[in-house]
Amino acid sequence: MLREIYLSVILAIAAGITIYGISTVPTAIFDASLKGLIFSLGLFIAGLHFLKNLTA
């Protein structure tokens, strides 16, 4: 049980770092609103993964 929670936290951190890395690329495509959307989507997916592990 604890192992799954730790894995979820690590996955969420890794997703956050990946999203942050993508969003710091200086292109016109990644404007502020898109960064927010990508970040919140990443948090949502990580949250779903975390809840799935809690209920498993």
PDB file with SEQRES, HELIX, SHEET and CRYST1 records, atoms N, CA, C and O in Angstrom:
SEQRES   1 A   56  MET LEU ARG GLU ILE TYR LEU SER VAL ILE LEU ALA ILE          
SEQRES   2 A   56  ALA ALA GLY ILE THR ILE TYR GLY ILE SER THR VAL PRO          
SEQRES   3 A   56  THR ALA ILE PHE ASP ALA SER LEU LYS GLY LEU ILE PHE          
SEQRES   4 A   56  SER LEU GLY LEU PHE ILE ALA GLY LEU HIS PHE LEU LYS          
SEQRES   5 A   56  ASN LEU THR ALA                                              
HELIX    1 AA1 LEU A    2  SER A   23  1                                  22    
HELIX    2 AA2 ALA A   32  THR A   55  1                                  24    
CRYST1    1.000    1.000    1.000  90.00  90.00  90.00 P 1           1          
ATOM      1  N   MET A   1       0.829  -1.206   0.000  1.00  0.00           N  
ATOM      2  CA  MET A   1       0.000   0.000   0.000  1.00  0.00           C  
ATOM      3  C   MET A   1       0.867   1.263   0.000  1.00  0.00           C  
ATOM      4  O   MET A   1       0.682   2.150  -0.833  1.00  0.00           O  
ATOM      5  N   LEU A   2       1.810   1.334   0.936  1.00  0.00           N  
ATOM      6  CA  LEU A   2       2.697   2.503   0.993  1.00  0.00           C  
ATOM      7  C   LEU A   2       3.544   2.614  -0.267  1.00  0.00           C  
ATOM      8  O   LEU A   2       3.818   3.716  -0.743  1.00  0.00           O  
ATOM      9  N   ARG A   3       3.960   1.465  -0.808  1.00  0.00           N  
ATOM     10  CA  ARG A   3       4.784   1.453  -2.012  1.00  0.00           C  
ATOM     11  C   ARG A   3       4.049   2.135  -3.169  1.00  0.00           C  
ATOM     12  O   ARG A   3       4.644   2.910  -3.917  1.00  0.00           O  
ATOM     13  N   GLU A   4       2.753   1.841  -3.310  1.00  0.00           N  
ATOM     14  CA  GLU A   4       1.963   2.448  -4.378  1.00  0.00           C  
ATOM     15  C   GLU A   4       1.851   3.956  -4.206  1.00  0.00           C  
ATOM     16  O   GLU A   4       1.914   4.707  -5.180  1.00  0.00           O  
ATOM     17  N   ILE A   5       1.683   4.400  -2.945  1.00  0.00           N  
ATOM     18  CA  ILE A   5       1.585   5.833  -2.683  1.00  0.00           C  
ATOM     19  C   ILE A   5       2.900   6.525  -3.049  1.00  0.00           C  
ATOM     20  O   ILE A   5       2.896   7.582  -3.679  1.00  0.00           O  
ATOM     21  N   TYR A   6       4.034   5.916  -2.648  1.00  0.00           N  
ATOM     22  CA  TYR A   6       5.336   6.490  -2.981  1.00  0.00           C  
ATOM     23  C   TYR A   6       5.538   6.551  -4.492  1.00  0.00           C  
ATOM     24  O   TYR A   6       6.037   7.545  -5.019  1.00  0.00           O  
ATOM     25  N   LEU A   7       5.146   5.475  -5.188  1.00  0.00           N  
ATOM     26  CA  LEU A   7       5.273   5.452  -6.645  1.00  0.00           C  
ATOM     27  C   LEU A   7       4.418   6.538  -7.290  1.00  0.00           C  
ATOM     28  O   LEU A   7       4.844   7.166  -8.259  1.00  0.00           O  
ATOM     29  N   SER A   8       3.216   6.765  -6.762  1.00  0.00           N  
ATOM     30  CA  SER A   8       2.335   7.803  -7.287  1.00  0.00           C  
ATOM     31  C   SER A   8       2.952   9.181  -7.105  1.00  0.00           C  
ATOM     32  O   SER A   8       2.912  10.015  -8.009  1.00  0.00           O  
ATOM     33  N   VAL A   9       3.531   9.416  -5.913  1.00  0.00           N  
ATOM     34  CA  VAL A   9       4.166  10.703  -5.637  1.00  0.00           C  
ATOM     35  C   VAL A   9       5.348  10.922  -6.574  1.00  0.00           C  
ATOM     36  O   VAL A   9       5.515  12.009  -7.127  1.00  0.00           O  
ATOM     37  N   ILE A  10       6.165   9.891  -6.752  1.00  0.00           N  
ATOM     38  CA  ILE A  10       7.325   9.989  -7.649  1.00  0.00           C  
ATOM     39  C   ILE A  10       6.869  10.254  -9.081  1.00  0.00           C  
ATOM     40  O   ILE A  10       7.451  11.081  -9.783  1.00  0.00           O  
ATOM     41  N   LEU A  11       5.814   9.541  -9.511  1.00  0.00           N  
ATOM     42  CA  LEU A  11       5.269   9.742 -10.857  1.00  0.00           C  
ATOM     43  C   LEU A  11       4.751  11.160 -11.034  1.00  0.00           C  
ATOM     44  O   LEU A  11       4.969  11.780 -12.075  1.00  0.00           O  
ATOM     45  N   ALA A  12       4.060  11.678 -10.009  1.00  0.00           N  
ATOM     46  CA  ALA A  12       3.523  13.029 -10.076  1.00  0.00           C  
ATOM     47  C   ALA A  12       4.645  14.050 -10.168  1.00  0.00           C  
ATOM     48  O   ALA A  12       4.553  15.004 -10.940  1.00  0.00           O  
ATOM     49  N   ILE A  13       5.705  13.860  -9.387  1.00  0.00           N  
ATOM     50  CA  ILE A  13       6.856  14.774  -9.423  1.00  0.00           C  
ATOM     51  C   ILE A  13       7.533  14.707 -10.789  1.00  0.00           C  
ATOM     52  O   ILE A  13       7.883  15.736 -11.367  1.00  0.00           O  
ATOM     53  N   ALA A  14       7.717  13.484 -11.303  1.00  0.00           N  
ATOM     54  CA  ALA A  14       8.345  13.307 -12.608  1.00  0.00           C  
ATOM     55  C   ALA A  14       7.515  13.957 -13.711  1.00  0.00           C  
ATOM     56  O   ALA A  14       8.058  14.589 -14.616  1.00  0.00           O  
ATOM     57  N   ALA A  15       6.190  13.796 -13.629  1.00  0.00           N  
ATOM     58  CA  ALA A  15       5.304  14.424 -14.617  1.00  0.00           C  
ATOM     59  C   ALA A  15       5.399  15.940 -14.525  1.00  0.00           C  
ATOM     60  O   ALA A  15       5.424  16.630 -15.544  1.00  0.00           O  
ATOM     61  N   GLY A  16       5.452  16.456 -13.299  1.00  0.00           N  
ATOM     62  CA  GLY A  16       5.570  17.898 -13.102  1.00  0.00           C  
ATOM     63  C   GLY A  16       6.857  18.443 -13.680  1.00  0.00           C  
ATOM     64  O   GLY A  16       6.858  19.484 -14.337  1.00  0.00           O  
ATOM     65  N   ILE A  17       7.964  17.735 -13.438  1.00  0.00           N  
ATOM     66  CA  ILE A  17       9.260  18.160 -13.969  1.00  0.00           C  
ATOM     67  C   ILE A  17       9.247  18.125 -15.492  1.00  0.00           C  
ATOM     68  O   ILE A  17       9.750  19.041 -16.143  1.00  0.00           O  
ATOM     69  N   THR A  18       8.667  17.063 -16.060  1.00  0.00           N  
ATOM     70  CA  THR A  18       8.581  16.933 -17.515  1.00  0.00           C  
ATOM     71  C   THR A  18       7.757  18.054 -18.123  1.00  0.00           C  
ATOM     72  O   THR A  18       8.154  18.665 -19.115  1.00  0.00           O  
ATOM     73  N   ILE A  19       6.593  18.321 -17.511  1.00  0.00           N  
ATOM     74  CA  ILE A  19       5.717  19.384 -17.999  1.00  0.00           C  
ATOM     75  C   ILE A  19       6.410  20.733 -17.869  1.00  0.00           C  
ATOM     76  O   ILE A  19       6.328  21.565 -18.772  1.00  0.00           O  
ATOM     77  N   TYR A  20       7.100  20.953 -16.740  1.00  0.00           N  
ATOM     78  CA  TYR A  20       7.825  22.214 -16.542  1.00  0.00           C  
ATOM     79  C   TYR A  20       8.914  22.353 -17.604  1.00  0.00           C  
ATOM     80  O   TYR A  20       9.099  23.433 -18.166  1.00  0.00           O  
ATOM     81  N   GLY A  21       9.637  21.263 -17.879  1.00  0.00           N  
ATOM     82  CA  GLY A  21      10.692  21.280 -18.888  1.00  0.00           C  
ATOM     83  C   GLY A  21      10.145  21.606 -20.273  1.00  0.00           C  
ATOM     84  O   GLY A  21      10.743  22.380 -21.021  1.00  0.00           O  
ATOM     85  N   ILE A  22       8.993  21.005 -20.610  1.00  0.00           N  
ATOM     86  CA  ILE A  22       8.361  21.284 -21.902  1.00  0.00           C  
ATOM     87  C   ILE A  22       7.909  22.741 -21.955  1.00  0.00           C  
ATOM     88  O   ILE A  22       8.076  23.414 -22.973  1.00  0.00           O  
ATOM     89  N   SER A  23       7.329  23.228 -20.838  1.00  0.00           N  
ATOM     90  CA  SER A  23       6.743  24.558 -20.843  1.00  0.00           C  
ATOM     91  C   SER A  23       7.791  25.668 -20.831  1.00  0.00           C  
ATOM     92  O   SER A  23       7.465  26.817 -21.127  1.00  0.00           O  
ATOM     93  N   THR A  24       9.058  25.346 -20.492  1.00  0.00           N  
ATOM     94  CA  THR A  24      10.090  26.375 -20.505  1.00  0.00           C  
ATOM     95  C   THR A  24      10.724  26.529 -21.878  1.00  0.00           C  
ATOM     96  O   THR A  24      11.545  27.423 -22.083  1.00  0.00           O  
ATOM     97  N   VAL A  25      10.353  25.667 -22.823  1.00  0.00           N  
ATOM     98  CA  VAL A  25      10.861  25.805 -24.197  1.00  0.00           C  
ATOM     99  C   VAL A  25      10.349  27.126 -24.766  1.00  0.00           C  
ATOM    100  O   VAL A  25       9.140  27.355 -24.822  1.00  0.00           O  
ATOM    101  N   PRO A  26      11.271  27.995 -25.188  1.00  0.00           N  
ATOM    102  CA  PRO A  26      10.856  29.332 -25.634  1.00  0.00           C  
ATOM    103  C   PRO A  26      10.251  29.345 -27.040  1.00  0.00           C  
ATOM    104  O   PRO A  26      10.891  29.777 -27.998  1.00  0.00           O  
ATOM    105  N   THR A  27       9.025  28.872 -27.145  1.00  0.00           N  
ATOM    106  CA  THR A  27       8.324  28.928 -28.427  1.00  0.00           C  
ATOM    107  C   THR A  27       7.026  29.705 -28.256  1.00  0.00           C  
ATOM    108  O   THR A  27       6.505  29.827 -27.147  1.00  0.00           O  
ATOM    109  N   ALA A  28       6.516  30.223 -29.349  1.00  0.00           N  
ATOM    110  CA  ALA A  28       5.279  31.005 -29.302  1.00  0.00           C  
ATOM    111  C   ALA A  28       4.085  30.112 -28.961  1.00  0.00           C  
ATOM    112  O   ALA A  28       3.063  30.593 -28.471  1.00  0.00           O  
ATOM    113  N   ILE A  29       4.219  28.811 -29.223  1.00  0.00           N  
ATOM    114  CA  ILE A  29       3.115  27.878 -28.976  1.00  0.00           C  
ATOM    115  C   ILE A  29       2.827  27.782 -27.478  1.00  0.00           C  
ATOM    116  O   ILE A  29       1.671  27.783 -27.054  1.00  0.00           O  
ATOM    117  N   PHE A  30       3.904  27.698 -26.679  1.00  0.00           N  
ATOM    118  CA  PHE A  30       3.739  27.533 -25.237  1.00  0.00           C  
ATOM    119  C   PHE A  30       3.582  28.884 -24.551  1.00  0.00           C  
ATOM    120  O   PHE A  30       4.491  29.347 -23.861  1.00  0.00           O  
ATOM    121  N   ASP A  31       2.436  29.507 -24.741  1.00  0.00           N  
ATOM    122  CA  ASP A  31       2.163  30.752 -24.034  1.00  0.00           C  
ATOM    123  C   ASP A  31       1.643  30.420 -22.635  1.00  0.00           C  
ATOM    124  O   ASP A  31       1.471  29.249 -22.295  1.00  0.00           O  
ATOM    125  N   ALA A  32       1.394  31.447 -21.828  1.00  0.00           N  
ATOM    126  CA  ALA A  32       1.063  31.251 -20.415  1.00  0.00           C  
ATOM    127  C   ALA A  32      -0.190  30.398 -20.213  1.00  0.00           C  
ATOM    128  O   ALA A  32      -0.220  29.535 -19.336  1.00  0.00           O  
ATOM    129  N   SER A  33      -1.217  30.637 -21.018  1.00  0.00           N  
ATOM    130  CA  SER A  33      -2.466  29.896 -20.830  1.00  0.00           C  
ATOM    131  C   SER A  33      -2.288  28.411 -21.155  1.00  0.00           C  
ATOM    132  O   SER A  33      -2.857  27.547 -20.488  1.00  0.00           O  
ATOM    133  N   LEU A  34      -1.494  28.130 -22.181  1.00  0.00           N  
ATOM    134  CA  LEU A  34      -1.257  26.740 -22.557  1.00  0.00           C  
ATOM    135  C   LEU A  34      -0.423  26.038 -21.491  1.00  0.00           C  
ATOM    136  O   LEU A  34      -0.658  24.870 -21.181  1.00  0.00           O  
ATOM    137  N   LYS A  35       0.570  26.765 -20.919  1.00  0.00           N  
ATOM    138  CA  LYS A  35       1.365  26.202 -19.827  1.00  0.00           C  
ATOM    139  C   LYS A  35       0.457  25.805 -18.669  1.00  0.00           C  
ATOM    140  O   LYS A  35       0.593  24.718 -18.108  1.00  0.00           O  
ATOM    141  N   GLY A  36      -0.468  26.692 -18.314  1.00  0.00           N  
ATOM    142  CA  GLY A  36      -1.402  26.409 -17.225  1.00  0.00           C  
ATOM    143  C   GLY A  36      -2.259  25.196 -17.525  1.00  0.00           C  
ATOM    144  O   GLY A  36      -2.495  24.358 -16.654  1.00  0.00           O  
ATOM    145  N   LEU A  37      -2.729  25.104 -18.772  1.00  0.00           N  
ATOM    146  CA  LEU A  37      -3.565  23.983 -19.187  1.00  0.00           C  
ATOM    147  C   LEU A  37      -2.805  22.663 -19.108  1.00  0.00           C  
ATOM    148  O   LEU A  37      -3.320  21.674 -18.587  1.00  0.00           O  
ATOM    149  N   ILE A  38      -1.576  22.651 -19.627  1.00  0.00           N  
ATOM    150  CA  ILE A  38      -0.755  21.443 -19.608  1.00  0.00           C  
ATOM    151  C   ILE A  38      -0.449  21.034 -18.170  1.00  0.00           C  
ATOM    152  O   ILE A  38      -0.514  19.857 -17.816  1.00  0.00           O  
ATOM    153  N   PHE A  39      -0.110  22.042 -17.337  1.00  0.00           N  
ATOM    154  CA  PHE A  39       0.228  21.765 -15.942  1.00  0.00           C  
ATOM    155  C   PHE A  39      -0.962  21.180 -15.190  1.00  0.00           C  
ATOM    156  O   PHE A  39      -0.819  20.195 -14.464  1.00  0.00           O  
ATOM    157  N   SER A  40      -2.140  21.789 -15.363  1.00  0.00           N  
ATOM    158  CA  SER A  40      -3.326  21.295 -14.660  1.00  0.00           C  
ATOM    159  C   SER A  40      -3.729  19.917 -15.174  1.00  0.00           C  
ATOM    160  O   SER A  40      -4.211  19.085 -14.405  1.00  0.00           O  
ATOM    161  N   LEU A  41      -3.536  19.669 -16.465  1.00  0.00           N  
ATOM    162  CA  LEU A  41      -3.829  18.350 -17.024  1.00  0.00           C  
ATOM    163  C   LEU A  41      -2.904  17.297 -16.418  1.00  0.00           C  
ATOM    164  O   LEU A  41      -3.338  16.193 -16.087  1.00  0.00           O  
ATOM    165  N   GLY A  42      -1.624  17.649 -16.277  1.00  0.00           N  
ATOM    166  CA  GLY A  42      -0.662  16.747 -15.659  1.00  0.00           C  
ATOM    167  C   GLY A  42      -1.022  16.446 -14.216  1.00  0.00           C  
ATOM    168  O   GLY A  42      -0.938  15.298 -13.782  1.00  0.00           O  
ATOM    169  N   LEU A  43      -1.427  17.476 -13.461  1.00  0.00           N  
ATOM    170  CA  LEU A  43      -1.843  17.292 -12.072  1.00  0.00           C  
ATOM    171  C   LEU A  43      -3.091  16.417 -11.996  1.00  0.00           C  
ATOM    172  O   LEU A  43      -3.205  15.565 -11.114  1.00  0.00           O  
ATOM    173  N   PHE A  44      -4.026  16.631 -12.924  1.00  0.00           N  
ATOM    174  CA  PHE A  44      -5.255  15.849 -12.966  1.00  0.00           C  
ATOM    175  C   PHE A  44      -4.959  14.368 -13.201  1.00  0.00           C  
ATOM    176  O   PHE A  44      -5.511  13.503 -12.521  1.00  0.00           O  
ATOM    177  N   ILE A  45      -4.086  14.083 -14.167  1.00  0.00           N  
ATOM    178  CA  ILE A  45      -3.718  12.699 -14.481  1.00  0.00           C  
ATOM    179  C   ILE A  45      -3.005  12.058 -13.295  1.00  0.00           C  
ATOM    180  O   ILE A  45      -3.275  10.908 -12.946  1.00  0.00           O  
ATOM    181  N   ALA A  46      -2.079  12.819 -12.670  1.00  0.00           N  
ATOM    182  CA  ALA A  46      -1.366  12.306 -11.497  1.00  0.00           C  
ATOM    183  C   ALA A  46      -2.342  12.045 -10.352  1.00  0.00           C  
ATOM    184  O   ALA A  46      -2.216  11.053  -9.635  1.00  0.00           O  
ATOM    185  N   GLY A  47      -3.315  12.940 -10.186  1.00  0.00           N  
ATOM    186  CA  GLY A  47      -4.325  12.765  -9.147  1.00  0.00           C  
ATOM    187  C   GLY A  47      -5.185  11.537  -9.381  1.00  0.00           C  
ATOM    188  O   GLY A  47      -5.490  10.802  -8.442  1.00  0.00           O  
ATOM    189  N   LEU A  48      -5.577  11.310 -10.624  1.00  0.00           N  
ATOM    190  CA  LEU A  48      -6.358  10.118 -10.962  1.00  0.00           C  
ATOM    191  C   LEU A  48      -5.563   8.851 -10.680  1.00  0.00           C  
ATOM    192  O   LEU A  48      -6.093   7.875 -10.150  1.00  0.00           O  
ATOM    193  N   HIS A  49      -4.282   8.879 -11.043  1.00  0.00           N  
ATOM    194  CA  HIS A  49      -3.400   7.737 -10.805  1.00  0.00           C  
ATOM    195  C   HIS A  49      -3.285   7.469  -9.307  1.00  0.00           C  
ATOM    196  O   HIS A  49      -3.326   6.319  -8.870  1.00  0.00           O  
ATOM    197  N   PHE A  50      -3.142   8.539  -8.525  1.00  0.00           N  
ATOM    198  CA  PHE A  50      -3.025   8.434  -7.073  1.00  0.00           C  
ATOM    199  C   PHE A  50      -4.296   7.840  -6.472  1.00  0.00           C  
ATOM    200  O   PHE A  50      -4.227   6.946  -5.628  1.00  0.00           O  
ATOM    201  N   LEU A  51      -5.458   8.334  -6.905  1.00  0.00           N  
ATOM    202  CA  LEU A  51      -6.738   7.819  -6.388  1.00  0.00           C  
ATOM    203  C   LEU A  51      -6.940   6.355  -6.774  1.00  0.00           C  
ATOM    204  O   LEU A  51      -7.456   5.562  -5.986  1.00  0.00           O  
ATOM    205  N   LYS A  52      -6.531   6.008  -7.988  1.00  0.00           N  
ATOM    206  CA  LYS A  52      -6.660   4.621  -8.442  1.00  0.00           C  
ATOM    207  C   LYS A  52      -5.844   3.697  -7.547  1.00  0.00           C  
ATOM    208  O   LYS A  52      -6.295   2.603  -7.209  1.00  0.00           O  
ATOM    209  N   ASN A  53      -4.642   4.133  -7.159  1.00  0.00           N  
ATOM    210  CA  ASN A  53      -3.796   3.325  -6.283  1.00  0.00           C  
ATOM    211  C   ASN A  53      -4.351   3.263  -4.864  1.00  0.00           C  
ATOM    212  O   ASN A  53      -4.202   2.243  -4.193  1.00  0.00           O  
ATOM    213  N   LEU A  54      -4.993   4.343  -4.393  1.00  0.00           N  
ATOM    214  CA  LEU A  54      -5.563   4.334  -3.048  1.00  0.00           C  
ATOM    215  C   LEU A  54      -6.724   3.348  -2.947  1.00  0.00           C  
ATOM    216  O   LEU A  54      -6.891   2.676  -1.929  1.00  0.00           O  
ATOM    217  N   THR A  55      -7.521   3.266  -4.006  1.00  0.00           N  
ATOM    218  CA  THR A  55      -8.698   2.391  -3.975  1.00  0.00           C  
ATOM    219  C   THR A  55      -8.344   0.941  -4.314  1.00  0.00           C  
ATOM    220  O   THR A  55      -9.133   0.034  -4.051  1.00  0.00           O  
ATOM    221  N   ALA A  56      -7.167   0.721  -4.894  1.00  0.00           N  
ATOM    222  CA  ALA A  56      -6.761  -0.641  -5.297  1.00  0.00           C  
ATOM    223  C   ALA A  56      -6.441  -1.516  -4.089  1.00  0.00           C  
ATOM    224  O   ALA A  56      -6.086  -2.684  -4.250  1.00  0.00           O  
TER     225      ALA A  56                                                      
END                                                                             
